[in-house]
Structure formats: structure tokens, C-alpha cells
Amino acid sequence: MTVAAGRDPHFTHRASLFADRHFKWLVIAPSIIVLLLIGLYPLVHTAIVSFQDITMLAEDTSWSGGKHYAALFSDTRLWESIGHTFLILAIALPIELVLGLLMAQLFLEKMPLKQVFVALLIIPTVISPIVAGSTWRLMFDNQYGPINQIINWFTTEHVAILWLSRPEWVYPAILVCEVWQWTPFMFLILLAALSNVDRSLIEAAEIDGASFWKIFFRITLPVIKPVLIIAILIRALDLFRIFDIIWAMTKGGPGTMTETISIYTYIRAFKEFETSYAGAIAFLVIILLSIIVIFALKRVEIAR
């Protein structure tokens, strides 16, 4: 009798070898398939909608060509919102990085109640951004907020700064809230990275008379550089899509002065009901974020 294919010892051996060689792919394949289905459908659907002429009030699914993408180049408000986004990113990210690094360096040494202080420091990070923005909006209130009251303690005249209404004060107010909430995130990542630096190398450099800065730039920084780049990438991507804090504090005002790309996309999609045009903006954001990610990943490879 012919041995069934399923019971053929050679077939079973080949199947076993295949499973051994590709075990890791077989294990993660279900998760990858689910993630692709969840992630690809909205992406493909958005791409299709961006080439149609759909609004919340009228659904015209006929092909409209690339007119929405062509309109992006003449949309002054869009490019202003991108400029606002990069402005916040360019200021907040270095501040969070430097403060997080200084805090991590401070807590690297042994100190009493270290775990308690670390737990207290990370509280802002676990607060919802919309709650943080609403809280800071109340704190910056020109009539009842404590910020103006504290300033009045140190001045001879009454001060009533319109933090969220005056163009010269609105960005400092937003940046204070953003830095307050997300510096602890950088602190935790960098503290973990600094904790893995070989202390024997630092001690040897100290014995040889190397200064703190020379040790930092020659030993510590090269070791933590890959983690540092990843931390910067995560925060840069998060800052690029910043929405909650600004929406809670100013809703993009005064006027459109603090309107970021996320807020502008939301307004075009859910306030002005231009679904297809918002889809085109979303794809522009995807392209910009992809460029940032590719550049950062290349830097990580170079760091290795």
C-alpha cells in the first residue's frame, strides 16, 4: 500500500524543518495580518476618498483626479499650520531633551526616596493631554488663574497678562504645558539608557583626570546615542501630530496663530465637512512623517 502523504516520514521531516526555520514568522504572522488589516483599510480608504469629491453633506464618489492635491500647494492656511507645528516641535523637543537628560543625570546617583520622587515626576505623563490642556487653560486665566496671581506677588503694579489671547504670550503658555507634561517621558527613557552605561569606563576616565563634559561626550553620549535617537523620534512624531493640548487651551487661536496641521485637518474634515480634501491633507502628513521616520532610522543605523 502507498503511504499517505500526510503520514510520509519524509514529508513530516520536511514540514518539521520548515516549522523550525520559520517558527518566529509563524508565531507573529497572525498579529501582523491583524495589524495590516486594521492599518491598511483606513489608509486605502483615505487614499480613495482623497481622489473623490465627498463632503459630509454630499457624497460624490465620482473620480475627481488630483484637484485636492493641487489645491494643497495654494492653501496658505495649510502651510501656515505646518509652520506652526514645526515651530512648536523645534522649541519643545530640545527643551524636553535637555531637561530630561539633566533630570536623568541627577537621579542616576543614589539618593533617599529615589523611587518616590521618580513616581511623582512621571505623574504629568499619565494625565490625558486634553485634561492637562484644560488645567493649564484655567491656570493661565487672566482673571482667576494662579499664574497671574503669582506674578503679582513679585510686582508693584497689578498685572493681568492675557496668556491665551495675546500673540506674544500664547506660544510660551502652550510650550510650558507641553514641556511640563512630556519632559518626564524623556527623563524615564534617558534614565534607563544612562543606567546601562558601564560605570567602570567612567571611573577609569575619572581616575585619568577627565572632566565631566569630556566623559559625557566621549563615553556616555556614544553609548546612549541609539536610545537618544529613538526617544527624539518618538517625541518628534508626537509633537508633529499635537492636537489635544492646543485644542483645549486655544482651539488654534487667537485667530489661526496656534493652528497646527492636526487642528487644521480636523477643522476641514469635521467643521467645514470637506472629507476628500481632509484626506489629501492626511496623505501629505503621512509623507512628511515617513520622511522623518526614514531619516531617524538611518541615523540609528549610523549610530550602531
Stockholm file with secondary structure:
# STOCKHOLM 1.0

chainA/1-304         MTVAAGRDPHFTHRASLFADRHFKWLVIAPSIIVLLLIGLYPLVHTAIVSFQDITMLAEDTSWSGGKHYAALFSDTRLWESIGHTFLILAIALPIELVLGLLMAQLFLEKMPLKQVFVALLIIPTVISPIVAGSTWRLMFDNQYGPINQIINWFTTEHVAILWLSRPEWVYPAILVCEVWQWTPFMFLILLAALSNVDRSLIEAAEIDGASFWKIFFRITLPVIKPVLIIAILIRALDLFRIFDIIWAMTKGGPGTMTETISIYTYIRAFKEFETSYAGAIAFLVIILLSIIVIFALKRVEIAR
#=GR chainA/1-304 SS CCCCGGGCHHHHHHHHHHHHHTHHHHHHHHHHHHHHHHHHHHHHHHHHHHTSEECSSCEECSCCTTHHHHHHTTCHHHHHHHHHHHHHHHHHHHHHHHHHHHHHHHHTSCCTTHHHHHHHHTHHHHSCHHHHHHHHHHHTCTTTCHHHHHHHHTCSSCCCCCTTTSHHHHHHHHHHHHHHHHHHHHHHHHHHHHHTSCHHHHHHHHHTTCCHHHHIIIIIHHHHHHHHHHHHHHHHHHHHTCCHHHHHHTTTCSTTTTCCHHHHHHIIIIISCCHHHHHHHHHHHHHHHHHHHHHHHHHHHHHC
#=GC SS_cons         CCCCGGGCHHHHHHHHHHHHHTHHHHHHHHHHHHHHHHHHHHHHHHHHHHTSEECSSCEECSCCTTHHHHHHTTCHHHHHHHHHHHHHHHHHHHHHHHHHHHHHHHHTSCCTTHHHHHHHHTHHHHSCHHHHHHHHHHHTCTTTCHHHHHHHHTCSSCCCCCTTTSHHHHHHHHHHHHHHHHHHHHHHHHHHHHHTSCHHHHHHHHHTTCCHHHHIIIIIHHHHHHHHHHHHHHHHHHHHTCCHHHHHHTTTCSTTTTCCHHHHHHIIIIISCCHHHHHHHHHHHHHHHHHHHHHHHHHHHHHC
//
